[in-house]
Amino acid sequence: MTCVKAQEFLGRTTVETVEQIDARKKKMPAADALTLAKQVDRIVAAKGSKVVTLDLKKDKPDAETLLAVLLGPTGNLRAPTFRVGRTLVVGFHEETYQAVFGKPS
């Protein structure tokens, strides 16, 4: 359901998706999720109304902390996940999306 909400939100903005991967068809296990995390400076992860922000440059979280926010119960990268510059946005949270992508029109 969060993927649908994310697509609806982005459909109301001018954000262009460069690459879209169906998480049901292409799995991203822990090792790949950690590789992705090494490519960004910040992770903003939402689970319901709770939002966690990790500053990877300043805080240097360990692999266990990263995986706790990146992976879902199946052990794969949580969806939806977006990389915006040096920020990784995981999950759906309307206010977070507005801060990262701008308010929809």
PENORVEN-V462363 format. One record per residue. N is the residue number from 1. D_LAST is the distance of its C-alpha to the last C-alpha in Angstrom with 2 decimals. Layout:
{{N	D_LAST} {N	D_LAST}}
This chain:
{{1	21.84} {2	19.97} {3	19.45} {4	17.82} {5	15.44} {6	14.70} {7	14.19} {8	11.85} {9	9.70} {10	10.06} {11	9.52} {12	5.79} {13	6.03} {14	8.47} {15	11.21} {16	14.40} {17	17.04} {18	20.46} {19	22.60} {20	22.23} {21	25.31} {22	26.12} {23	27.67} {24	29.86} {25	31.51} {26	31.70} {27	32.83} {28	32.51} {29	35.37} {30	36.08} {31	37.60} {32	34.67} {33	32.17} {34	34.30} {35	34.35} {36	30.55} {37	30.59} {38	33.01} {39	30.49} {40	28.03} {41	28.45} {42	26.30} {43	25.47} {44	22.95} {45	23.91} {46	22.73} {47	25.03} {48	23.82} {49	22.96} {50	25.13} {51	23.76} {52	26.34} {53	25.95} {54	28.82} {55	29.60} {56	31.76} {57	33.22} {58	34.32} {59	35.03} {60	36.33} {61	35.98} {62	38.50} {63	37.91} {64	38.25} {65	35.46} {66	33.14} {67	33.99} {68	33.44} {69	29.70} {70	29.34} {71	31.36} {72	31.06} {73	34.12} {74	35.02} {75	35.48} {76	32.67} {77	29.50} {78	26.98} {79	23.96} {80	21.16} {81	21.94} {82	19.99} {83	21.55} {84	19.44} {85	22.04} {86	24.70} {87	22.75} {88	23.06} {89	20.62} {90	22.47} {91	21.40} {92	18.21} {93	17.24} {94	13.75} {95	14.48} {96	16.02} {97	13.20} {98	10.93} {99	13.99} {100	14.63} {101	11.51} {102	9.14} {103	6.52} {104	3.78} {105	0.00}}
